[in-house]
Amino acid sequence: MGADYYTADTENGDHIDDPSEDGPFILLSGLNQAGNSFITINPGDDDPAWYASVTLPPGGTYDVERADPARGQQHRDTATDPSDIARDLTIWLAARHYPGRPARSNTDFETGPKAAAWYARRTQRSDLREAAVTPYSIMGVGASSEPAAGPGRVR
């Protein structure tokens, strides 16, 4: 039986269907320069509408790429902490569209105040509870220090 949502594969052949939140971290921990230097994550269906990849080039930093062409999103970054990368990937994967799967009830998860509140609860960061953030700003890209006008309000 194949994956319902997404698959994660490594260069050395490790494969996980629908990994739990710990799956990306476990795969990241196994990356090395001796024949296991990357992970790819793709939708479980035959039409890969988006993808994510993590590569460990020489030097010890990870190259992280996430792309969702249907939404006009492509992001490349470098990181050093496998825990942070796994957490950020989990957040990003939760916001992907999975055709034929139950729709998510929280349509503003990726960019709305619920995303900020969820992340703040998860990380115990009270400074984010009222901030308007996206998963990309959580990762340090396009972060805003300006507080939001309030839950559900446009600035």
N, C-alpha and C positions, 0 to 999 in steps of 0.2 A: 504494500500500500504506500502511495506517495504522500508527499506533504500536503496539508490542507492550506497552509499559509505561505511558508517560505522554507528554503533549504540553505544550509551553510556547508561549504566545502573548503577543504584546504588543499594545498599543493601536493601533500603526500598521500591524499586519498581519503582522509577522514571526512565523514559525511554525517550530518544530522538533519533529520526532517523536523520542522517546527521546534527548534531548540527552545528550551526554557530561558529565563533571563540569565541563567548561569552558563548556558551553552556558548555564547560568543566569548565570554571571559575564559572559559576552559580552552577553546580553540586558540584564542590570542596567547594564552600562556604557553602553548606548545609551539609557537612560531620560533624559527631560528634561521640561521644562514646556511644550514646543511641540508637543503632540500625541502624545507617547509616554510617558505617565506611569505605566503599570502593566504588570505581567506576571501572567498566570494560568497555573497548572500544574494539570492534571487527568489522571485516569486515561485510558489509551488506549481503553478500552472505552466502550460507550454508557451505562453506569450509573455516573455519577460519585459514588462512595462517599466520596471525600475530595477536598480541594483545598488549594492553597496560592496565595497572591497576595502581590505586593510592589507597593507604590504609592509614588511619589515626589511627596508634596505640596509646596507652596511651603515653603521653609525649609531644604531640604537633607538632612533625615533621611528614612529609608525606613520606611514602615509595613509590617510583615511579619505575615501571618496564615496559620496552618496549622490545618486542621480535619479530623478523622477521626471523624465522628459514631458510626460503628459501634463505635469504641473509647472513645467518650465523651471525646474530646480536642478541645480548641479552645484555641489560643494566639495571642495578639496581642502584638506587641512593636514597638519602634522600634529602628533601628540606623543607623549612619553609614558603615560600611565594606562595600562591595559584595563583597569577598573573603570576609569573615566570613559574610555573608548567603548567598552561593553555597555555601560549605562546609556551613553549618547545614542548608540546604535539601537538599543532596545526602545528608547523613546521614539526615534525616527521610524523604526519598523512598525510601531503601534499606530502611527499616523498614515500608513500606506493603505491604498485601496486594494481590496482583494475581490475581484469579480466572482460572482456566484456565492459569496460568503455573506453571512448576516451583516447588515449595515451597522456601523457604530452609531450609538445614540448621541455621542458628544461630537458634533460636527465642527466645533471650534477648538478641538483638542490641540491642534498643532500651533495655533496662534492666539488663542483667546485667553482670558483671565483664568479659566479652569486649568489650562496647562501650567500657568505660573503657580497656581495654588497647589496643584498636584506635585510639581517639582519641589516646591518649598516644603511641603509636608514630608516628602520622601527624603529630602536632604537636611531637614530641620533648619532651613535658611529662612528666617522670618523677614529678611530684607526683600525677598522676592514675592511675598504674599500679595502685595498690592501693585507690583510692577507689571507692565505689559511686556512679556517676553515671548520668544519663540524658541523652539529647540535649537535653532542656530545661534540665537543670542545667548542661550544658556551655555553654548560651547564657546562663547567669546567672540562671535561674529555678529556685528551689528548690534551689540548690546546698548541698551538705552538706560541712562541713569535717571531720566525723567520719570516720575511716577505716573501711573495711569490715572485718568479722571475718575475711575471707580469701576467696579465690576459691571460689565455689560455696556459701558459708555464709550463713545468714541472720543479720542483726544481732539 
